[in-house]
Each structure stands twice: as structure tokens, then as C-alpha cells.
Amino acid sequence: MAQPLHPFAKFVAILGRGKTKQRALSVAEAREAMAMILRGEAEPAQIGAFLMLLRLKEEAPSEIAGFTLGTRDVLHLPAEIPQVDLDWSSYAGKRRQLPYFLLSAILLAQNGVRVFMHGASEHTPGRVYTDDVLRALGFPIAASLEEASAQITARNFAYTPLSVLSPKLQELMELKPLLGLRSPVHSFSRMINPFAAPTMLVGIFHRGFMDIHAGAASILGQPVASVFRGEGGEVERRPNKPTQVGSTIGAGDMQSEIWPQLLPEGHQPPDEVMDIDDLLALWQGRSANAYAVASVTGTLAIALKSLGKAEDIAAAQAQAEAMWNARDTGYLPLRA
């Protein structure tokens, strides 16, 4: 006797009907599918097939938007949502350069901008991850969104790992060594934005994902989202290369700007040591590193313009450099 079709099977079928009949999931379909996965209503075999069919097809903006909404549907938010200015995702990890972008985010927090950062770690060997660096700088890692809310209120900054936001998504991300490929989780997790910050920064590995993420942000009605190919896939400007930044304003079309290089064109040698103390020394003024400073201020400039605090690229860069020069060098490591 034939068994009834599993409720999740329809989503696998949409993606696996072959080149002529397959199509992208609609926003509603992607939302339902991801919510089912996160509620434990899909079988492991279905999840593996679903993720790899998506990877083979490549995700569409409608799917990224729907997966984001499905994730938000099952999040456990605190009773009181903190006011957050900027949602900053950090899911790649660094292997060639230290995470200078963290100093950009800390500078924003020092200047009154409320930043919520979220990310994942240990999914790819040989990388330095944000949570480890923040611990070394003295920042506590929020073990719940309630803790994150309290930290934002106290210091204008909090970091929460994906394993806290969604243990199931963390589990899916950790399938990469088993499946041999990244899954869509690596893409849409950047857009969860649990506290509904009006401005979002998204770093990508490949230029092709700019249109996908910007398109998803537009579908989601995100007030402001800036997407660019950052160093190592993080939200970090490479100062020795021009940077294309794609931004969406609400449900409008994507706007693209080319931010000029800040240093002479060239290849920055990889940091063979990746010593976190070098990051601290840079902040405290104990070391001079032109590439690192330009990376910090260049990333900060993109954030400032995205936040509407600067009218144009030149003004944003000037403001970022002034903030760097006026930083409290005694702030790090974080005082209790």
C-alpha cells in the first residue's frame, strides 16, 4: 500500500524536477519550508536533498527572503526588544588578515551607535572567528537574546552566535564537511536581523551574491541594506582595491556605488601569525599598520554612510578617520 506523501516532499520536488521544470521557491514556499526544518518537521534525508538541490540551482532572492522569514517565525525573542541601529553579520571567519572590522564596529558603539553582531564559528578549519577575538578583547558573548539586549543597553554592542539564535541552523551549517559544499544557511543566516535594525551590513564571498542578497533585502522591505564583497567574505573593506557596494532602500531598486581604493593598488601579503594581540596593539596605538588602519576606517565609512550619518563617500571617509583618531585607546581590553 502506497504511503501518503510527506508534507515536506513537495519542496524537494519543486527543486528536483529537472532543468526544464524546476523553479525557484516562492517567498511563501521558502518560508514554510524553512520553518518546517527548524521545527523538526522534515526528515534528515529530505533536508540533505533540499539543501544540495538549492546549492546546485543557486539560491534566488525569493528563497533567501523566505528562508529568513521562516527563521524569524521560530526565533525566541526577549519580551523587550532593544532598539538597535545596525545589524552586522559575521559568518565567514578570517584566514588571511585579522578581523579589523571588529574595531570599526567597536568605534561605532563608542560613538553611540547601537550595534548587534551575530555569526558562526568553527565551520571551516584554519580560520579566526569573531567570537574568539571578542573574548580576547574582553567582550562577553551573549548566551541568549536577553543577554544581548542587556549588553546593547550597557555598551551599545552585543555579539550572539548562531548556535544561540538557532541551534538547528548551526547544526545545518556544520553539515559542510559532510556534504562537501556550503549550504544556503551560509547565505541567509546573514540576514536574520532578529532585533529588526533599520540598517544591515552584509559581507559576501562572491560578486554574484550581491544581487541575491540585495534582492532579498528589497523583498523583506529592509529599510537599508548594504552588501559588498569584503575581505574573506566578512563585512570588511579591502583598502587596496575599489569596493562595489550594493545598497537597497526599502523595497526600491538596488543602488550601486564604487568606493575608491584607499591605498595603492596591490596584493596585501597574508598575515602568517594572525596574533590577536596585534589587533589590540593597533587600537592602543602601540603599532602602526597602514593597511589595518585603512581597513578599519574604510569599513567604518561604509557603515556611516549606510546609517545616514554622511552624505557622500568623501564625507564618510573623513568622518571615519576623525573617529579613529579620537578613539579611546584605553578602552580595550574591555574594562569590567
Buried (B, 14 or more C-beta within 10 A) or exposed (E): EEEEEEEBBEBBEBBBEEEEEBEBBBBEBBBBBBBBBBEEEBEEEBBBBBBBBBBEBEBBBBBBBBBBBBBBEBEEEBEEEBEBBBBBBBBBBBBBBBBBBBBBBBBBBBBEBBBBBBBBBBBBEEBBBBBBBBEBBEBBBBEEBBBBBBBBEEBBBBBBBBBBBBEBBBEBBBBBEEEEEBBBBBBBBBBBBBBBBBBBBBBBBEEEBBBBBBBBBBBBEBBBBBBBBBBBBBBBBBBBBEBBBBBBBEEEEBEBBEBEBBBEEEEBEEBEEBEBEBBBBBBBEEBEBEBBBBBBBBBBBBBBBBBEBBEEBEBBBBBBBEBBEEBEEEBBEEEE
